[in-house]
Amino acid sequence: MPGLGPELLALLVCPVPECHAPLDLREPYLVCQRCGLRYPADERWPVLIPEEALPPERPADTP
């Protein structure tokens, strides 16, 4: 994703006050390593608003 180089990604953390864990880039989302919230990352800017985040993905074997 243009604009989200490794240097910038290393600075980004989950904006949830109780979390603040690092984020992984799994296009088209930034995914929190701890709580699993998925933040949309469009072509230019990540949207790091907890209220707009998608819930964590369920593992494939979970009903």
Stockholm file with secondary structure:
# STOCKHOLM 1.0

chainA/1-63         MPGLGPELLALLVCPVPECHAPLDLREPYLVCQRCGLRYPADERWPVLIPEEALPPERPADTP
#=GR chainA/1-63 SS CTTCCHHHHHHCBCCCTTTCCBEEEETTEEEETTTCCEEEBCSSCBCCCGGGCBCCCCCTTCC
#=GC SS_cons        CTTCCHHHHHHCBCCCTTTCCBEEEETTEEEETTTCCEEEBCSSCBCCCGGGCBCCCCCTTCC
//
